[in-house]
């Protein structure tokens, strides 16, 4: 009996110190939302204009660039690269861009976005050997709440852009070659098949945006992750 009391007391004391840290982490108290504002359309060289719509792509290909938007210092290192999709609508009607249909295409690679719950699980799990591991069902339970809210809010799901307005959303993609992201992306394109008018529901022509132009002004010294 006495031994059981000692063990129980030890466990209680241990939980007293450990539990607050665990609770804070599970609630997402350590994650801070970072604000981000899109720039003028001419500041994004990887872009295409069609039928009164301009869509630009800004790949955040280093940990430093990604951390300006998301409060995670090793996001790209852990295998997930954010892509800002910037939409400028010059038409007299609203449009919708459907993010899950977007593909990053390079030779045989056709990469779709990961969803926010999956990204947060991958980024905040302790193990780095995650790519081939199964992920939990899409539930908020056990995930970093503040991070999930932020990744959800910034995610390009079904983005509506009003007439003569602009909008932005982010896609989260796993790039096979994280050691040379510029080399990989320079031979890739972003394919956006589902862009719709919201006044009559008709579909606009698809967008294919070459990513090589995004890196032409980057000096060689800055081309490594």
C-alpha positions as CSV (number, residue, x, y, z in Angstrom):
1,X,0.0,0.0,0.0
2,X,2.7,2.4,1.0
3,X,4.6,1.7,-2.3
4,X,1.5,2.4,-4.2
5,X,1.1,5.8,-2.4
6,X,4.6,6.8,-3.3
7,X,4.2,5.9,-6.9
8,X,0.9,7.7,-7.1
9,X,2.4,10.8,-5.6
10,X,5.3,10.7,-8.0
11,X,3.0,10.4,-10.9
12,X,0.9,13.3,-9.6
13,X,4.0,15.5,-9.2
14,X,5.2,14.5,-12.7
15,X,1.9,15.3,-14.3
16,X,1.8,18.6,-12.4
17,X,4.9,19.7,-14.4
18,X,4.3,17.9,-17.7
19,X,0.5,18.4,-18.2
20,X,0.5,22.2,-18.6
21,X,3.1,21.9,-21.4
22,X,1.1,19.2,-23.1
23,X,-2.1,21.1,-22.7
24,X,-0.6,24.3,-24.2
25,X,0.9,22.4,-27.1
26,X,-2.4,20.5,-27.9
27,X,-4.4,23.7,-27.7
28,X,-2.0,25.4,-30.1
29,X,-0.9,28.2,-27.6
30,X,2.6,28.2,-29.0
31,X,1.6,28.8,-32.6
32,X,1.1,32.5,-33.5
33,X,-0.8,33.6,-36.6
34,X,1.3,35.7,-38.9
35,X,-0.3,38.3,-41.1
36,X,0.5,38.5,-44.8
37,X,-0.5,40.9,-47.5
38,X,-0.4,40.3,-51.2
39,X,1.5,42.7,-53.4
40,X,0.8,44.4,-56.7
41,X,0.4,42.0,-59.6
42,X,3.6,43.2,-61.3
43,X,5.6,41.9,-58.4
44,X,4.8,38.3,-59.3
45,X,6.5,37.3,-62.5
46,X,5.1,33.8,-62.7
47,X,1.6,34.7,-64.0
48,X,-0.8,34.4,-66.8
49,X,-3.7,36.6,-68.0
50,X,-6.7,35.2,-69.7
51,X,-10.3,36.4,-70.2
52,X,-9.9,39.3,-67.8
53,X,-8.3,37.2,-65.1
54,X,-4.7,37.2,-64.0
55,X,-3.4,34.4,-61.8
56,X,0.1,34.5,-60.4
57,X,2.0,31.9,-58.4
58,X,4.5,32.6,-55.7
59,X,6.3,29.5,-54.4
60,X,7.7,29.9,-50.9
61,X,10.6,27.6,-51.6
62,X,12.7,28.1,-48.5
63,X,12.0,27.8,-44.7
64,X,12.6,31.5,-44.4
65,X,10.0,32.5,-47.0
66,X,7.4,30.0,-45.6
67,X,8.0,31.2,-42.1
68,X,7.0,34.8,-43.1
69,X,3.5,33.4,-43.6
70,X,3.3,30.4,-41.2
71,X,4.7,30.1,-37.7
72,X,6.8,27.1,-38.5
73,X,10.6,27.5,-39.0
74,X,11.2,24.2,-40.8
75,X,8.1,23.8,-43.0
76,X,10.0,23.3,-46.3
77,X,12.6,21.1,-44.7
78,X,9.9,18.9,-43.4
79,X,8.7,18.4,-46.9
80,X,5.8,20.8,-47.4
81,X,6.1,23.9,-49.6
82,X,3.4,26.6,-49.6
83,X,2.4,28.2,-52.9
84,X,0.6,31.5,-52.9
85,X,-2.1,31.7,-55.6
86,X,-2.8,35.4,-56.4
87,X,-6.0,36.2,-58.3
88,X,-6.8,39.5,-60.0
89,X,-10.2,39.8,-61.5
90,X,-10.7,42.6,-64.0
91,X,-14.2,41.5,-65.1
92,X,-17.6,42.9,-64.3
93,X,-18.6,39.6,-62.7
94,X,-17.2,37.5,-59.8
95,X,-15.2,34.4,-60.4
96,X,-14.3,31.2,-58.4
97,X,-11.0,29.3,-58.4
98,X,-11.1,25.8,-57.1
99,X,-7.9,25.0,-55.3
100,X,-8.1,21.2,-54.9
101,X,-8.1,20.8,-58.7
102,X,-4.8,22.6,-59.1
103,X,-1.8,20.4,-60.1
104,X,2.0,21.0,-60.0
105,X,3.2,19.2,-63.1
106,X,6.8,18.2,-63.9
107,X,7.3,15.3,-66.3
108,X,5.5,12.3,-64.7
109,X,4.8,14.1,-61.4
110,X,1.3,15.4,-60.9
111,X,1.1,16.9,-57.4
112,X,-2.1,18.1,-55.7
113,X,-2.4,20.1,-52.6
114,X,-2.4,18.6,-49.1
115,X,-5.3,19.6,-46.9
116,X,-4.8,21.8,-43.8
117,X,-5.5,19.0,-41.3
118,X,-3.0,16.8,-43.0
119,X,-0.4,19.6,-43.2
120,X,-0.7,20.4,-39.5
121,X,-0.4,16.8,-38.5
122,X,2.7,16.4,-40.7
123,X,4.4,19.6,-39.5
124,X,3.7,19.2,-35.7
125,X,4.3,15.4,-35.3
126,X,7.6,14.7,-33.6
127,X,8.7,12.1,-36.2
128,X,10.3,13.4,-39.4
129,X,9.7,10.0,-41.2
130,X,6.1,10.9,-42.1
131,X,5.7,10.9,-45.9
132,X,4.8,7.2,-46.2
133,X,2.9,7.0,-43.0
134,X,-0.9,6.9,-42.8
135,X,-2.5,10.1,-41.5
136,X,-5.4,10.3,-39.1
137,X,-9.0,10.9,-40.3
138,X,-9.8,14.5,-41.0
139,X,-10.5,15.6,-37.4
140,X,-9.5,18.6,-35.4
141,X,-9.0,16.3,-32.3
142,X,-5.4,16.1,-31.1
143,X,-4.2,18.7,-33.7
144,X,-2.6,22.1,-32.9
145,X,-5.7,24.2,-32.9
146,X,-4.2,27.6,-33.6
147,X,-2.1,26.2,-36.4
148,X,-5.1,24.4,-37.9
149,X,-7.2,27.6,-37.8
150,X,-4.4,29.5,-39.6
151,X,-3.8,26.9,-42.3
152,X,-7.5,26.6,-42.8
153,X,-8.0,30.3,-43.1
154,X,-5.2,30.7,-45.6
155,X,-6.0,27.6,-47.7
156,X,-7.2,28.1,-51.3
157,X,-10.3,25.9,-51.3
158,X,-13.1,27.5,-53.3
159,X,-11.9,31.1,-53.6
160,X,-14.4,33.7,-54.8
161,X,-13.0,37.0,-56.1
162,X,-15.5,39.8,-56.7
163,X,-15.6,41.9,-59.9
164,X,-12.6,44.2,-60.2
165,X,-11.1,42.8,-57.0
166,X,-8.3,40.5,-56.0
167,X,-7.8,37.6,-53.7
168,X,-5.2,35.1,-52.5
169,X,-5.0,31.6,-51.1
170,X,-2.3,29.1,-50.3
171,X,-1.8,25.5,-51.5
172,X,0.5,23.1,-49.6
173,X,2.4,20.6,-51.7
174,X,5.0,17.9,-51.1
175,X,8.0,18.5,-53.5
176,X,9.9,15.3,-54.2
177,X,13.3,17.1,-54.4
178,X,13.6,19.4,-51.4
179,X,17.4,19.6,-51.8
180,X,17.1,21.7,-55.0
181,X,13.7,23.2,-55.1
182,X,14.5,25.9,-57.7
183,X,16.0,23.3,-60.0
184,X,12.8,21.2,-59.6
185,X,10.3,24.0,-59.9
186,X,12.1,25.7,-62.8
187,X,11.0,22.7,-65.0
188,X,7.5,22.6,-63.6
189,X,4.2,24.4,-64.2
190,X,1.0,25.0,-62.2
191,X,-2.1,23.8,-64.0
192,X,-5.4,25.4,-62.8
193,X,-8.3,23.7,-64.6
194,X,-11.3,25.0,-62.7
195,X,-12.0,28.7,-62.9
196,X,-15.7,29.6,-63.1
197,X,-17.8,32.7,-63.7
198,X,-20.2,33.1,-60.8
199,X,-22.9,35.0,-62.7
200,X,-23.8,32.3,-65.1
201,X,-21.7,29.3,-63.9
202,X,-19.7,28.9,-67.1
203,X,-16.1,27.7,-67.0
204,X,-13.2,29.9,-68.1
205,X,-10.3,28.5,-70.0
206,X,-7.7,26.6,-67.9
207,X,-4.4,28.3,-66.8
208,X,-0.9,26.8,-67.2
209,X,1.7,28.9,-65.5
210,X,5.4,28.2,-66.0
211,X,7.3,28.5,-62.7
212,X,10.7,29.2,-64.2
213,X,10.0,32.9,-64.5
214,X,9.5,33.0,-60.7
215,X,13.3,32.5,-60.2
216,X,14.9,34.6,-63.0
217,X,15.7,37.5,-60.8
218,X,17.1,35.4,-57.9
219,X,21.0,35.6,-57.7
220,X,22.8,32.2,-57.7
221,X,23.9,32.8,-54.0
222,X,20.2,32.7,-52.9
223,X,19.2,29.6,-54.9
224,X,19.8,27.0,-52.1
225,X,17.2,26.2,-49.4
